[in-house]
Amino acid sequence: MGAVLGKGDSPRQFSIHETKLEAKMVEAMKRRAVKGSVMKSFDSLILKFRKIDESLRKCKAIFEQFDEDSNGAIDQEEMKKCFYKLEVSFTDEEISDLFEACDINEDMGIKFNEFIVLICLVYLLKDDSNDVHTKLHMEMPDLEATFETLVDAFVFLDKNKDGYVSKSEMVQAINETTTGERSSGRIAMKRFEEMDWDKNGMVNFKEFLFAFTRWIGIDDLEDEDED
């Protein structure tokens, strides 16, 4: 599903490290799902696109601050400094796992859309009571509210609360939203394909985030900067 990956990119299979990280994401999402979701429909998420877009674009200044050599990407050393400044404590192995998972283009650098996914994953993992090294002290309450909205949206889609979104769950979510003129099944399948970039039939939170940055046009912002 090239749309989520970007121009000319091809999906890569999960590495061992990423599988470990995925397991942490799934467990964290299961715990979060216990609280339920305030989202009532997929349309309610769509209505939040503009506000979420504006909030996430504010990350650009933060991204540029951590991109010390101004090459448009954050390498692992810059990422370590980023976490230190944000008062986030991770082991070198965890940093490596996060870097590999979010460097979806495999170019050894975290670009802006990948940075948004990275920080949102840290937000999800920060409340993991089984891991004291995932504390995130971000003096960005508006941004944290945006990340909570994205977590809440995933919980809404994940009907059986197993930490993944399946095709049937996506259809169910769209059916709760769209009636009448449009084909909800067709819309659901299109959205699901945009999320399921490794085509394994299940979408985790990271895949959802990468798709979401595309939906609201964050990748377009990157293209403008490159022109």
PARO-461696 format. One record per residue (C-alpha): residue number from 0; residue in one letter; x, y, z. Coordinates in steps of 0.02 Angstrom, whole numbers. Layout:
BEGIN
<node><nr>NUM</nr><rest>a</rest><u>X</u><v>Y</v><w>Z</w></node>
...
This chain:
BEGIN
<node><nr>0</nr><rest>m</rest><u>0</u><v>0</v><w>0</w></node>
<node><nr>1</nr><rest>g</rest><u>116</u><v>133</v><w>-67</w></node>
<node><nr>2</nr><rest>a</rest><u>10</u><v>283</v><w>-19</w></node>
<node><nr>3</nr><rest>v</rest><u>57</u><v>271</v><w>163</w></node>
<node><nr>4</nr><rest>l</rest><u>240</u><v>235</v><w>130</w></node>
<node><nr>5</nr><rest>g</rest><u>273</u><v>374</v><w>9</w></node>
<node><nr>6</nr><rest>k</rest><u>335</u><v>383</v><w>-169</w></node>
<node><nr>7</nr><rest>g</rest><u>434</u><v>233</v><w>-227</w></node>
<node><nr>8</nr><rest>d</rest><u>437</u><v>145</v><w>-60</w></node>
<node><nr>9</nr><rest>s</rest><u>400</u><v>-38</v><w>-32</w></node>
<node><nr>10</nr><rest>p</rest><u>335</u><v>-120</v><w>127</w></node>
<node><nr>11</nr><rest>r</rest><u>460</u><v>-213</v><w>233</w></node>
<node><nr>12</nr><rest>q</rest><u>421</u><v>-358</v><w>348</w></node>
<node><nr>13</nr><rest>f</rest><u>427</u><v>-335</v><w>536</w></node>
<node><nr>14</nr><rest>s</rest><u>600</u><v>-362</v><w>609</w></node>
<node><nr>15</nr><rest>i</rest><u>627</u><v>-453</v><w>773</w></node>
<node><nr>16</nr><rest>h</rest><u>654</u><v>-285</v><w>860</w></node>
<node><nr>17</nr><rest>e</rest><u>497</u><v>-211</v><w>787</w></node>
<node><nr>18</nr><rest>t</rest><u>397</u><v>-362</v><w>840</w></node>
<node><nr>19</nr><rest>k</rest><u>454</u><v>-332</v><w>1019</w></node>
<node><nr>20</nr><rest>l</rest><u>402</u><v>-150</v><w>1005</w></node>
<node><nr>21</nr><rest>e</rest><u>237</u><v>-200</v><w>926</w></node>
<node><nr>22</nr><rest>a</rest><u>200</u><v>-314</v><w>1073</w></node>
<node><nr>23</nr><rest>k</rest><u>226</u><v>-166</v><w>1190</w></node>
<node><nr>24</nr><rest>m</rest><u>111</u><v>-59</v><w>1083</w></node>
<node><nr>25</nr><rest>v</rest><u>-24</u><v>-192</v><w>1083</w></node>
<node><nr>26</nr><rest>e</rest><u>-17</u><v>-217</v><w>1271</w></node>
<node><nr>27</nr><rest>a</rest><u>-19</u><v>-29</v><w>1302</w></node>
<node><nr>28</nr><rest>m</rest><u>-168</u><v>-10</v><w>1186</w></node>
<node><nr>29</nr><rest>k</rest><u>-261</u><v>-151</v><w>1272</w></node>
<node><nr>30</nr><rest>r</rest><u>-239</u><v>-63</v><w>1439</w></node>
<node><nr>31</nr><rest>r</rest><u>-296</u><v>100</v><w>1362</w></node>
<node><nr>32</nr><rest>a</rest><u>-448</u><v>14</v><w>1285</w></node>
<node><nr>33</nr><rest>v</rest><u>-513</u><v>-27</v><w>1460</w></node>
<node><nr>34</nr><rest>k</rest><u>-556</u><v>157</v><w>1477</w></node>
<node><nr>35</nr><rest>g</rest><u>-661</u><v>149</v><w>1319</w></node>
<node><nr>36</nr><rest>s</rest><u>-678</u><v>280</v><w>1183</w></node>
<node><nr>37</nr><rest>v</rest><u>-773</u><v>443</v><w>1184</w></node>
<node><nr>38</nr><rest>m</rest><u>-779</u><v>438</v><w>994</w></node>
<node><nr>39</nr><rest>k</rest><u>-952</u><v>394</v><w>928</w></node>
<node><nr>40</nr><rest>s</rest><u>-919</u><v>378</v><w>742</w></node>
<node><nr>41</nr><rest>f</rest><u>-784</u><v>386</v><w>608</w></node>
<node><nr>42</nr><rest>d</rest><u>-864</u><v>549</v><w>550</w></node>
<node><nr>43</nr><rest>s</rest><u>-824</u><v>626</v><w>719</w></node>
<node><nr>44</nr><rest>l</rest><u>-640</u><v>588</v><w>685</w></node>
<node><nr>45</nr><rest>i</rest><u>-650</u><v>664</v><w>512</w></node>
<node><nr>46</nr><rest>l</rest><u>-723</u><v>823</v><w>586</w></node>
<node><nr>47</nr><rest>k</rest><u>-567</u><v>836</v><w>695</w></node>
<node><nr>48</nr><rest>f</rest><u>-447</u><v>824</v><w>547</w></node>
<node><nr>49</nr><rest>r</rest><u>-419</u><v>1012</v><w>532</w></node>
<node><nr>50</nr><rest>k</rest><u>-385</u><v>1038</v><w>717</w></node>
<node><nr>51</nr><rest>i</rest><u>-271</u><v>886</v><w>726</w></node>
<node><nr>52</nr><rest>d</rest><u>-180</u><v>943</v><w>569</w></node>
<node><nr>53</nr><rest>e</rest><u>-148</u><v>1116</v><w>645</w></node>
<node><nr>54</nr><rest>s</rest><u>-87</u><v>1040</v><w>807</w></node>
<node><nr>55</nr><rest>l</rest><u>31</u><v>915</v><w>726</w></node>
<node><nr>56</nr><rest>r</rest><u>106</u><v>1046</v><w>611</w></node>
<node><nr>57</nr><rest>k</rest><u>160</u><v>1140</v><w>767</w></node>
<node><nr>58</nr><rest>c</rest><u>280</u><v>994</v><w>791</w></node>
<node><nr>59</nr><rest>k</rest><u>380</u><v>1060</v><w>643</w></node>
<node><nr>60</nr><rest>a</rest><u>472</u><v>1186</v><w>751</w></node>
<node><nr>61</nr><rest>i</rest><u>510</u><v>1050</v><w>879</w></node>
<node><nr>62</nr><rest>f</rest><u>570</u><v>934</v><w>740</w></node>
<node><nr>63</nr><rest>e</rest><u>684</u><v>1068</v><w>668</w></node>
<node><nr>64</nr><rest>q</rest><u>755</u><v>1101</v><w>842</w></node>
<node><nr>65</nr><rest>f</rest><u>809</u><v>920</v><w>859</w></node>
<node><nr>66</nr><rest>d</rest><u>869</u><v>907</v><w>678</w></node>
<node><nr>67</nr><rest>e</rest><u>1034</u><v>986</v><w>728</w></node>
<node><nr>68</nr><rest>d</rest><u>1120</u><v>970</v><w>559</w></node>
<node><nr>69</nr><rest>s</rest><u>963</u><v>1035</v><w>468</w></node>
<node><nr>70</nr><rest>n</rest><u>964</u><v>894</v><w>341</w></node>
<node><nr>71</nr><rest>g</rest><u>777</u><v>862</v><w>354</w></node>
<node><nr>72</nr><rest>a</rest><u>794</u><v>703</v><w>457</w></node>
<node><nr>73</nr><rest>i</rest><u>837</u><v>652</v><w>635</w></node>
<node><nr>74</nr><rest>d</rest><u>970</u><v>518</v><w>655</w></node>
<node><nr>75</nr><rest>q</rest><u>988</u><v>404</v><w>806</w></node>
<node><nr>76</nr><rest>e</rest><u>1108</u><v>519</v><w>898</w></node>
<node><nr>77</nr><rest>e</rest><u>992</u><v>667</v><w>873</w></node>
<node><nr>78</nr><rest>m</rest><u>848</u><v>559</v><w>929</w></node>
<node><nr>79</nr><rest>k</rest><u>939</u><v>516</v><w>1092</w></node>
<node><nr>80</nr><rest>k</rest><u>965</u><v>702</v><w>1124</w></node>
<node><nr>81</nr><rest>c</rest><u>782</u><v>732</v><w>1082</w></node>
<node><nr>82</nr><rest>f</rest><u>725</u><v>607</v><w>1213</w></node>
<node><nr>83</nr><rest>y</rest><u>845</u><v>680</v><w>1340</w></node>
<node><nr>84</nr><rest>k</rest><u>775</u><v>855</v><w>1314</w></node>
<node><nr>85</nr><rest>l</rest><u>597</u><v>789</v><w>1326</w></node>
<node><nr>86</nr><rest>e</rest><u>644</u><v>696</v><w>1486</w></node>
<node><nr>87</nr><rest>v</rest><u>603</u><v>527</v><w>1409</w></node>
<node><nr>88</nr><rest>s</rest><u>706</u><v>383</v><w>1474</w></node>
<node><nr>89</nr><rest>f</rest><u>737</u><v>236</v><w>1355</w></node>
<node><nr>90</nr><rest>t</rest><u>875</u><v>108</v><w>1345</w></node>
<node><nr>91</nr><rest>d</rest><u>987</u><v>108</v><w>1191</w></node>
<node><nr>92</nr><rest>e</rest><u>898</u><v>-49</v><w>1132</w></node>
<node><nr>93</nr><rest>e</rest><u>727</u><v>33</v><w>1150</w></node>
<node><nr>94</nr><rest>i</rest><u>787</u><v>187</v><w>1057</w></node>
<node><nr>95</nr><rest>s</rest><u>854</u><v>77</v><w>918</w></node>
<node><nr>96</nr><rest>d</rest><u>690</u><v>-19</v><w>909</w></node>
<node><nr>97</nr><rest>l</rest><u>588</u><v>142</v><w>899</w></node>
<node><nr>98</nr><rest>f</rest><u>704</u><v>216</v><w>769</w></node>
<node><nr>99</nr><rest>e</rest><u>694</u><v>61</v><w>659</w></node>
<node><nr>100</nr><rest>a</rest><u>505</u><v>50</v><w>677</w></node>
<node><nr>101</nr><rest>c</rest><u>476</u><v>232</v><w>628</w></node>
<node><nr>102</nr><rest>d</rest><u>609</u><v>245</v><w>492</w></node>
<node><nr>103</nr><rest>i</rest><u>483</u><v>173</v><w>372</w></node>
<node><nr>104</nr><rest>n</rest><u>581</u><v>231</v><w>218</w></node>
<node><nr>105</nr><rest>e</rest><u>737</u><v>144</v><w>285</w></node>
<node><nr>106</nr><rest>d</rest><u>847</u><v>294</v><w>246</w></node>
<node><nr>107</nr><rest>m</rest><u>927</u><v>300</v><w>420</w></node>
<node><nr>108</nr><rest>g</rest><u>836</u><v>459</v><w>464</w></node>
<node><nr>109</nr><rest>i</rest><u>670</u><v>507</v><w>544</w></node>
<node><nr>110</nr><rest>k</rest><u>579</u><v>631</v><w>433</w></node>
<node><nr>111</nr><rest>f</rest><u>441</u><v>745</v><w>495</w></node>
<node><nr>112</nr><rest>n</rest><u>293</u><v>627</v><w>470</w></node>
<node><nr>113</nr><rest>e</rest><u>394</u><v>485</v><w>548</w></node>
<node><nr>114</nr><rest>f</rest><u>438</u><v>600</v><w>693</w></node>
<node><nr>115</nr><rest>i</rest><u>253</u><v>630</v><w>728</w></node>
<node><nr>116</nr><rest>v</rest><u>223</u><v>443</v><w>732</w></node>
<node><nr>117</nr><rest>l</rest><u>375</u><v>419</v><w>844</w></node>
<node><nr>118</nr><rest>i</rest><u>319</u><v>548</v><w>973</w></node>
<node><nr>119</nr><rest>c</rest><u>141</u><v>481</v><w>973</w></node>
<node><nr>120</nr><rest>l</rest><u>206</u><v>305</v><w>1006</w></node>
<node><nr>121</nr><rest>v</rest><u>307</u><v>373</v><w>1151</w></node>
<node><nr>122</nr><rest>y</rest><u>148</u><v>456</v><w>1215</w></node>
<node><nr>123</nr><rest>l</rest><u>58</u><v>288</v><w>1208</w></node>
<node><nr>124</nr><rest>l</rest><u>199</u><v>196</v><w>1295</w></node>
<node><nr>125</nr><rest>k</rest><u>227</u><v>329</v><w>1429</w></node>
<node><nr>126</nr><rest>d</rest><u>82</u><v>265</v><w>1534</w></node>
<node><nr>127</nr><rest>d</rest><u>140</u><v>85</v><w>1522</w></node>
<node><nr>128</nr><rest>s</rest><u>143</u><v>40</v><w>1707</w></node>
<node><nr>129</nr><rest>n</rest><u>256</u><v>-109</v><w>1670</w></node>
<node><nr>130</nr><rest>d</rest><u>395</u><v>1</v><w>1601</w></node>
<node><nr>131</nr><rest>v</rest><u>462</u><v>141</v><w>1711</w></node>
<node><nr>132</nr><rest>h</rest><u>572</u><v>202</v><w>1569</w></node>
<node><nr>133</nr><rest>t</rest><u>427</u><v>270</v><w>1467</w></node>
<node><nr>134</nr><rest>k</rest><u>394</u><v>431</v><w>1561</w></node>
<node><nr>135</nr><rest>l</rest><u>358</u><v>577</v><w>1449</w></node>
<node><nr>136</nr><rest>h</rest><u>359</u><v>752</v><w>1520</w></node>
<node><nr>137</nr><rest>m</rest><u>308</u><v>860</v><w>1373</w></node>
<node><nr>138</nr><rest>e</rest><u>262</u><v>1038</v><w>1408</w></node>
<node><nr>139</nr><rest>m</rest><u>142</u><v>1032</v><w>1261</w></node>
<node><nr>140</nr><rest>p</rest><u>-32</u><v>1002</v><w>1332</w></node>
<node><nr>141</nr><rest>d</rest><u>-119</u><v>1040</v><w>1166</w></node>
<node><nr>142</nr><rest>l</rest><u>-10</u><v>913</v><w>1076</w></node>
<node><nr>143</nr><rest>e</rest><u>-41</u><v>783</v><w>1209</w></node>
<node><nr>144</nr><rest>a</rest><u>-228</u><v>812</v><w>1188</w></node>
<node><nr>145</nr><rest>t</rest><u>-206</u><v>780</v><w>1002</w></node>
<node><nr>146</nr><rest>f</rest><u>-112</u><v>618</v><w>1035</w></node>
<node><nr>147</nr><rest>e</rest><u>-248</u><v>564</v><w>1155</w></node>
<node><nr>148</nr><rest>t</rest><u>-377</u><v>595</v><w>1017</w></node>
<node><nr>149</nr><rest>l</rest><u>-278</u><v>480</v><w>900</w></node>
<node><nr>150</nr><rest>v</rest><u>-264</u><v>345</v><w>1034</w></node>
<node><nr>151</nr><rest>d</rest><u>-451</u><v>363</v><w>1066</w></node>
<node><nr>152</nr><rest>a</rest><u>-488</u><v>348</v><w>880</w></node>
<node><nr>153</nr><rest>f</rest><u>-391</u><v>185</v><w>871</w></node>
<node><nr>154</nr><rest>v</rest><u>-484</u><v>118</v><w>1023</w></node>
<node><nr>155</nr><rest>f</rest><u>-647</u><v>162</v><w>936</w></node>
<node><nr>156</nr><rest>l</rest><u>-595</u><v>61</v><w>782</w></node>
<node><nr>157</nr><rest>d</rest><u>-528</u><v>-85</v><w>883</w></node>
<node><nr>158</nr><rest>k</rest><u>-698</u><v>-159</v><w>925</w></node>
<node><nr>159</nr><rest>n</rest><u>-636</u><v>-318</v><w>1010</w></node>
<node><nr>160</nr><rest>k</rest><u>-498</u><v>-225</v><w>1104</w></node>
<node><nr>161</nr><rest>d</rest><u>-356</u><v>-341</v><w>1051</w></node>
<node><nr>162</nr><rest>g</rest><u>-238</u><v>-200</v><w>1002</w></node>
<node><nr>163</nr><rest>y</rest><u>-266</u><v>-219</v><w>815</w></node>
<node><nr>164</nr><rest>v</rest><u>-395</u><v>-161</v><w>688</w></node>
<node><nr>165</nr><rest>s</rest><u>-460</u><v>-293</v><w>567</w></node>
<node><nr>166</nr><rest>k</rest><u>-556</u><v>-272</v><w>404</w></node>
<node><nr>167</nr><rest>s</rest><u>-719</u><v>-323</v><w>486</w></node>
<node><nr>168</nr><rest>e</rest><u>-692</u><v>-197</v><w>627</w></node>
<node><nr>169</nr><rest>m</rest><u>-660</u><v>-59</v><w>500</w></node>
<node><nr>170</nr><rest>v</rest><u>-820</u><v>-104</v><w>407</w></node>
<node><nr>171</nr><rest>q</rest><u>-915</u><v>-103</v><w>571</w></node>
<node><nr>172</nr><rest>a</rest><u>-846</u><v>69</v><w>616</w></node>
<node><nr>173</nr><rest>i</rest><u>-891</u><v>143</v><w>447</w></node>
<node><nr>174</nr><rest>n</rest><u>-1063</u><v>61</v><w>451</w></node>
<node><nr>175</nr><rest>e</rest><u>-1096</u><v>151</v><w>615</w></node>
<node><nr>176</nr><rest>t</rest><u>-1058</u><v>312</v><w>523</w></node>
<node><nr>177</nr><rest>t</rest><u>-1112</u><v>306</v><w>343</w></node>
<node><nr>178</nr><rest>t</rest><u>-1285</u><v>262</v><w>279</w></node>
<node><nr>179</nr><rest>g</rest><u>-1384</u><v>290</v><w>122</w></node>
<node><nr>180</nr><rest>e</rest><u>-1298</u><v>360</v><w>-33</w></node>
<node><nr>181</nr><rest>r</rest><u>-1120</u><v>295</v><w>-13</w></node>
<node><nr>182</nr><rest>s</rest><u>-1057</u><v>118</v><w>-1</w></node>
<node><nr>183</nr><rest>s</rest><u>-990</u><v>101</v><w>175</w></node>
<node><nr>184</nr><rest>g</rest><u>-906</u><v>-64</v><w>132</w></node>
<node><nr>185</nr><rest>r</rest><u>-808</u><v>13</v><w>-11</w></node>
<node><nr>186</nr><rest>i</rest><u>-755</u><v>161</v><w>96</w></node>
<node><nr>187</nr><rest>a</rest><u>-704</u><v>47</v><w>239</w></node>
<node><nr>188</nr><rest>m</rest><u>-597</u><v>-62</v><w>125</w></node>
<node><nr>189</nr><rest>k</rest><u>-511</u><v>90</v><w>50</w></node>
<node><nr>190</nr><rest>r</rest><u>-469</u><v>160</v><w>221</w></node>
<node><nr>191</nr><rest>f</rest><u>-411</u><v>-11</v><w>282</w></node>
<node><nr>192</nr><rest>e</rest><u>-297</u><v>-35</v><w>132</w></node>
<node><nr>193</nr><rest>e</rest><u>-221</u><v>135</v><w>167</w></node>
<node><nr>194</nr><rest>m</rest><u>-179</u><v>79</v><w>343</w></node>
<node><nr>195</nr><rest>d</rest><u>-126</u><v>-102</v><w>314</w></node>
<node><nr>196</nr><rest>w</rest><u>40</u><v>-66</v><w>227</w></node>
<node><nr>197</nr><rest>d</rest><u>116</u><v>-237</v><w>263</w></node>
<node><nr>198</nr><rest>k</rest><u>-44</u><v>-321</v><w>198</w></node>
<node><nr>199</nr><rest>n</rest><u>-57</u><v>-445</v><w>341</w></node>
<node><nr>200</nr><rest>g</rest><u>-242</u><v>-409</v><w>367</w></node>
<node><nr>201</nr><rest>m</rest><u>-217</u><v>-324</v><w>536</w></node>
<node><nr>202</nr><rest>v</rest><u>-175</u><v>-143</v><w>575</w></node>
<node><nr>203</nr><rest>n</rest><u>-75</u><v>-93</v><w>728</w></node>
<node><nr>204</nr><rest>f</rest><u>-67</u><v>82</v><w>803</w></node>
<node><nr>205</nr><rest>k</rest><u>92</u><v>128</v><w>711</w></node>
<node><nr>206</nr><rest>e</rest><u>15</u><v>87</v><w>542</w></node>
<node><nr>207</nr><rest>f</rest><u>-140</u><v>187</v><w>589</w></node>
<node><nr>208</nr><rest>l</rest><u>-32</u><v>338</v><w>630</w></node>
<node><nr>209</nr><rest>f</rest><u>64</u><v>331</v><w>467</w></node>
<node><nr>210</nr><rest>a</rest><u>-99</u><v>322</v><w>370</w></node>
<node><nr>211</nr><rest>f</rest><u>-170</u><v>465</v><w>471</w></node>
<node><nr>212</nr><rest>t</rest><u>-25</u><v>581</v><w>430</w></node>
<node><nr>213</nr><rest>r</rest><u>-68</u><v>550</v><w>247</w></node>
<node><nr>214</nr><rest>w</rest><u>-253</u><v>579</v><w>271</w></node>
<node><nr>215</nr><rest>i</rest><u>-226</u><v>752</v><w>345</w></node>
<node><nr>216</nr><rest>g</rest><u>-87</u><v>799</v><w>223</w></node>
<node><nr>217</nr><rest>i</rest><u>69</u><v>797</v><w>332</w></node>
<node><nr>218</nr><rest>d</rest><u>166</u><v>713</v><w>190</w></node>
<node><nr>219</nr><rest>d</rest><u>112</u><v>855</v><w>77</w></node>
<node><nr>220</nr><rest>l</rest><u>198</u><v>975</v><w>196</w></node>
<node><nr>221</nr><rest>e</rest><u>359</u><v>876</v><w>174</w></node>
<node><nr>222</nr><rest>d</rest><u>343</u><v>883</v><w>-15</w></node>
<node><nr>223</nr><rest>e</rest><u>322</u><v>1073</v><w>-7</w></node>
<node><nr>224</nr><rest>d</rest><u>482</u><v>1088</v><w>95</w></node>
<node><nr>225</nr><rest>e</rest><u>578</u><v>984</v><w>-31</w></node>
<node><nr>226</nr><rest>d</rest><u>524</u><v>1091</v><w>-179</w></node>
